[in-house]
Amino acid sequence: MPWEPLPGRRDADPARVSDSLDRLVRNMGGPSADVTTSLVRRWPDLVGANVGANSRPVRLRGGVLTVAVADPAWATQLRFLEATLVSRLQAELGAEALSSIEVRVRPDSLRKRPGDARETP
């Protein structure tokens, strides 16, 4: 099937996938696709190796970053560090990227890989 432009588009060139992904993410209440990709890929670098190894970002919507942890002790630790983490993430990703962090305990959220030592706070 040959490519055809979307109805209502004036140009006949196909849209870049990154532009389409960016529009999709923004329509879902998230920041730009670049911010989302950077957040996921750079998570341990952005929050520190120890926090990064024991948590993972699962959603960023309306300025609220939802972070999953496997243990309630890590939930407490991340709640304690929220202001510091928000400031650090805003500095790296842009002030408009997020405004708060919500922590969820999900025991199966972090798969333990061979050689991956998870520590408690």
Backbone as JSON, one array per atom type, in Angstrom:
{
  "sequence": "MPWEPLPGRRDADPARVSDSLDRLVRNMGGPSADVTTSLVRRWPDLVGANVGANSRPVRLRGGVLTVAVADPAWATQLRFLEATLVSRLQAELGAEALSSIEVRVRPDSLRKRPGDARETP",
  "N": [[0.85, -1.18, 0.0], [0.74, 2.14, -0.93], [2.13, 5.19, 0.49], [0.04, 7.74, 1.74], [-0.88, 11.15, 2.22], [-2.17, 12.45, 5.35], [-5.64, 13.29, 5.72], [-6.41, 16.69, 5.28], [-3.83, 17.61, 5.61], [-1.43, 19.77, 4.29], [1.03, 19.44, 3.09], [2.82, 17.02, 1.15], [4.73, 15.42, 2.15], [5.87, 12.78, 4.22], [5.36, 12.67, 7.79], [7.85, 13.07, 10.33], [8.76, 10.38, 12.45], [9.53, 10.97, 15.08], [8.33, 13.47, 15.43], [5.64, 12.77, 15.3], [5.47, 11.02, 17.48], [6.09, 12.8, 19.52], [3.84, 14.52, 19.42], [1.86, 12.67, 20.1], [2.62, 11.9, 22.74], [2.41, 14.37, 24.07], [-0.35, 14.84, 23.75], [-1.29, 12.95, 25.46], [-0.84, 14.05, 27.88], [1.75, 14.27, 28.68], [5.24, 15.4, 28.78], [7.52, 16.57, 26.22], [8.56, 14.12, 23.78], [11.3, 13.85, 23.76], [12.05, 14.58, 26.38], [10.76, 12.58, 27.84], [12.01, 10.26, 26.83], [14.68, 10.79, 27.53], [14.45, 10.85, 30.31], [13.79, 8.16, 30.95], [15.93, 6.69, 29.81], [18.18, 7.82, 31.04], [17.79, 7.57, 33.76], [19.22, 6.33, 36.11], [21.54, 7.93, 36.05], [20.48, 10.47, 36.4], [19.21, 10.43, 38.92], [20.98, 9.22, 40.59], [23.07, 6.39, 41.22], [22.35, 4.47, 43.23], [19.65, 5.08, 43.97], [18.59, 4.92, 41.41], [18.97, 2.2, 40.82], [17.11, 1.03, 42.4], [14.61, 1.9, 41.79], [12.2, 2.98, 39.33], [11.1, 5.07, 36.67], [7.69, 5.27, 35.8], [5.55, 6.65, 34.75], [4.78, 9.84, 33.41], [2.84, 12.42, 33.74], [0.96, 15.33, 33.36], [2.83, 16.82, 34.8], [3.4, 15.28, 36.99], [5.49, 12.85, 38.12], [5.44, 9.45, 38.21], [6.88, 6.99, 40.13], [8.1, 3.74, 40.43], [8.78, 1.45, 43.02], [10.21, -1.43, 44.6], [10.09, -1.98, 47.26], [8.79, -0.97, 50.43], [10.55, 0.52, 52.04], [12.16, 1.86, 50.22], [10.24, 3.47, 49.07], [9.68, 5.24, 51.15], [12.22, 6.45, 51.34], [12.43, 7.73, 48.79], [10.29, 9.5, 48.96], [11.21, 11.15, 50.98], [13.37, 12.26, 49.64], [12.17, 13.72, 47.64], [11.96, 16.6, 47.04], [14.64, 17.25, 46.47], [15.16, 15.5, 44.32], [13.25, 16.37, 42.43], [14.16, 18.99, 41.93], [16.69, 18.41, 40.84], [15.96, 16.89, 38.56], [14.43, 18.78, 37.17], [16.42, 20.65, 36.59], [17.97, 19.22, 34.8], [16.17, 18.34, 32.82], [14.45, 20.39, 32.24], [12.45, 22.99, 33.58], [9.72, 22.84, 33.17], [9.2, 20.19, 32.86], [8.51, 18.47, 35.04], [6.74, 18.56, 38.2], [6.3, 17.3, 40.58], [6.75, 14.22, 42.47], [5.38, 11.04, 42.59], [5.24, 8.17, 44.47], [5.05, 4.69, 44.1], [4.57, 1.53, 45.53], [5.44, -1.37, 44.12], [5.87, -4.56, 44.11], [6.73, -6.3, 42.01], [7.88, -4.61, 40.23], [10.55, -4.08, 39.7], [12.69, -5.94, 38.13], [14.97, -8.32, 39.15], [18.15, -8.72, 37.97], [20.7, -11.06, 36.94], [23.58, -10.69, 38.91], [22.85, -8.18, 39.72], [22.78, -6.24, 42.36], [20.56, -5.24, 44.71], [20.13, -2.69, 47.01], [19.14, -1.74, 50.33], [17.83, 1.3, 51.7]],
  "CA": [[0.0, 0.0, 0.0], [1.58, 3.34, -0.97], [1.88, 6.21, 1.5], [-0.82, 8.86, 1.37], [-0.91, 12.13, 3.32], [-3.39, 12.49, 6.15], [-6.6, 14.3, 5.27], [-6.23, 18.01, 5.87], [-2.42, 18.02, 5.58], [-1.13, 20.51, 3.07], [2.23, 18.94, 2.41], [2.75, 15.63, 0.74], [5.84, 14.69, 2.75], [5.49, 12.07, 5.45], [5.82, 13.29, 9.04], [8.9, 12.33, 11.03], [8.24, 9.56, 13.55], [9.74, 11.7, 16.34], [7.3, 14.5, 15.54], [4.37, 12.1, 15.61], [5.58, 10.54, 18.85], [6.01, 13.98, 20.39], [2.42, 14.92, 19.45], [1.12, 11.64, 20.84], [2.96, 12.0, 24.17], [1.82, 15.62, 24.58], [-1.8, 14.66, 23.82], [-1.56, 12.09, 26.61], [-0.57, 14.8, 29.09], [3.17, 14.2, 29.04], [6.11, 16.41, 28.19], [7.99, 16.18, 24.9], [9.12, 12.77, 23.67], [12.72, 13.93, 24.13], [12.13, 14.58, 27.84], [10.37, 11.25, 28.3], [13.09, 9.33, 26.46], [15.84, 11.1, 28.36], [14.14, 10.45, 31.68], [13.87, 6.71, 31.07], [17.28, 6.21, 29.48], [19.21, 8.37, 31.93], [17.27, 7.53, 35.12], [20.25, 6.17, 37.15], [22.44, 9.09, 36.03], [19.74, 11.64, 36.88], [18.84, 10.33, 40.33], [22.04, 8.56, 41.34], [23.12, 4.96, 40.96], [21.64, 3.71, 44.24], [18.21, 5.31, 43.77], [18.26, 4.4, 40.09], [18.94, 0.74, 40.85], [16.01, 0.58, 43.25], [13.37, 2.54, 41.38], [12.13, 3.26, 37.9], [9.98, 5.93, 36.3], [6.68, 4.51, 35.07], [4.6, 7.55, 34.07], [4.94, 11.28, 33.6], [1.62, 13.02, 33.21], [0.54, 16.54, 34.05], [3.87, 17.29, 35.71], [3.59, 14.34, 38.09], [6.28, 11.68, 37.76], [5.17, 8.28, 39.03], [8.07, 6.16, 40.24], [7.82, 2.45, 41.06], [9.82, 0.83, 43.85], [9.79, -2.77, 44.99], [10.11, -2.12, 48.71], [8.29, 0.22, 51.13], [11.66, 1.34, 52.55], [12.55, 2.75, 49.13], [9.17, 4.46, 48.91], [9.95, 6.25, 52.18], [13.43, 7.16, 50.96], [12.14, 8.62, 47.67], [9.42, 10.59, 49.44], [12.11, 12.03, 51.71], [14.24, 12.92, 48.66], [11.38, 14.28, 46.55], [12.32, 17.97, 46.67], [15.96, 17.21, 45.85], [15.05, 14.85, 43.03], [12.5, 17.25, 41.52], [15.08, 20.06, 41.54], [17.72, 17.83, 39.95], [15.34, 16.52, 37.28], [14.08, 20.02, 36.48], [17.65, 21.25, 36.09], [18.45, 18.42, 33.67], [15.15, 18.11, 31.78], [13.67, 21.6, 32.04], [11.56, 23.27, 34.71], [8.34, 22.47, 32.85], [9.11, 18.73, 32.69], [7.75, 17.87, 36.14], [6.6, 19.4, 39.39], [6.26, 16.47, 41.78], [6.98, 12.79, 42.3], [4.47, 10.15, 43.3], [5.92, 6.88, 44.6], [4.17, 3.52, 44.23], [5.25, 0.27, 45.84], [5.03, -2.44, 43.23], [6.9, -5.58, 44.34], [7.25, -6.9, 40.78], [8.23, -3.53, 39.31], [11.97, -4.07, 39.39], [13.19, -7.31, 37.96], [16.36, -8.5, 39.55], [18.95, -9.37, 36.93], [21.9, -11.7, 37.49], [24.65, -9.75, 39.23], [22.29, -6.88, 40.08], [22.57, -6.21, 43.81], [19.71, -4.14, 45.18], [20.41, -2.37, 48.4], [18.09, -1.03, 51.03], [18.35, 2.61, 52.12]],
  "C": [[0.9, 1.24, 0.0], [1.17, 4.33, 0.11], [0.98, 7.29, 0.93], [-0.85, 9.85, 2.51], [-2.23, 12.04, 4.07], [-4.34, 13.53, 5.61], [-6.37, 15.62, 6.01], [-4.79, 18.48, 5.92], [-2.14, 18.69, 4.25], [0.08, 19.97, 2.34], [2.08, 17.46, 2.09], [3.88, 14.79, 1.33], [5.37, 13.98, 4.01], [6.06, 12.79, 6.68], [6.92, 12.43, 9.64], [8.27, 11.57, 12.19], [8.4, 10.3, 14.87], [8.71, 12.81, 16.52], [5.94, 13.9, 15.91], [4.35, 11.6, 17.04], [5.46, 11.69, 19.83], [4.56, 14.44, 20.53], [1.6, 13.95, 20.28], [1.36, 11.76, 22.34], [2.35, 13.26, 24.77], [0.3, 15.51, 24.7], [-2.21, 13.78, 24.99], [-1.21, 12.78, 27.92], [0.88, 14.78, 29.52], [3.97, 15.34, 28.43], [6.54, 15.94, 26.8], [8.54, 14.75, 24.93], [10.58, 12.76, 24.06], [12.89, 13.87, 25.65], [11.81, 13.19, 28.37], [11.47, 10.23, 28.02], [14.31, 9.54, 27.33], [15.63, 10.65, 29.79], [14.31, 8.94, 31.87], [15.29, 6.21, 30.85], [18.33, 6.63, 30.5], [18.84, 8.28, 33.41], [18.37, 7.36, 36.17], [21.23, 7.35, 37.2], [21.77, 10.33, 36.62], [19.5, 11.61, 38.37], [19.92, 9.71, 41.21], [21.93, 7.05, 41.19], [22.28, 4.15, 41.94], [20.12, 3.85, 44.1], [17.78, 4.72, 42.44], [18.16, 2.9, 40.03], [17.73, 0.2, 41.59], [14.67, 1.22, 42.92], [13.37, 2.68, 39.86], [10.93, 4.16, 37.62], [8.97, 5.11, 35.49], [5.68, 5.39, 34.33], [4.96, 8.99, 34.39], [3.77, 11.94, 32.92], [1.24, 14.23, 34.05], [1.54, 17.05, 35.06], [4.15, 16.38, 36.88], [4.32, 13.1, 37.56], [5.93, 10.56, 38.73], [6.38, 7.36, 38.96], [7.68, 4.88, 40.98], [9.05, 2.0, 41.84], [9.29, -0.53, 44.28], [9.6, -2.92, 46.49], [9.6, -0.85, 49.39], [9.4, 1.11, 51.69], [12.14, 2.31, 51.48], [11.49, 3.8, 48.85], [9.38, 5.6, 49.91], [11.15, 7.1, 51.8], [13.16, 8.15, 49.82], [11.22, 9.77, 48.07], [10.24, 11.62, 50.21], [12.96, 12.86, 50.74], [13.48, 13.69, 47.58], [11.83, 15.67, 46.12], [13.68, 18.01, 45.97], [15.9, 16.6, 44.46], [14.32, 15.72, 42.01], [13.42, 18.37, 41.03], [16.12, 19.57, 40.55], [17.14, 17.5, 38.58], [14.93, 17.76, 36.49], [15.31, 20.69, 35.88], [18.15, 20.53, 34.84], [17.46, 18.37, 32.51], [14.34, 19.35, 31.44], [12.65, 21.76, 33.15], [10.13, 22.83, 34.44], [8.13, 20.96, 32.78], [8.28, 18.08, 33.79], [7.73, 18.79, 37.34], [6.58, 18.59, 40.68], [6.5, 15.0, 41.42], [5.99, 12.04, 43.17], [5.13, 8.77, 43.31], [4.9, 5.78, 44.83], [5.01, 2.29, 44.55], [4.62, -0.8, 44.96], [6.09, -3.53, 43.31], [7.49, -6.18, 43.07], [7.78, -5.85, 39.8], [9.69, -3.52, 38.89], [12.46, -5.51, 39.31], [14.65, -7.36, 38.35], [17.07, -9.29, 38.47], [20.15, -10.03, 37.58], [23.0, -10.66, 37.72], [24.17, -8.38, 39.64], [21.95, -6.89, 41.56], [21.73, -5.0, 44.18], [19.98, -3.95, 46.66], [19.2, -1.74, 49.03], [18.67, 0.28, 51.52], [18.95, 2.57, 53.5]]
}
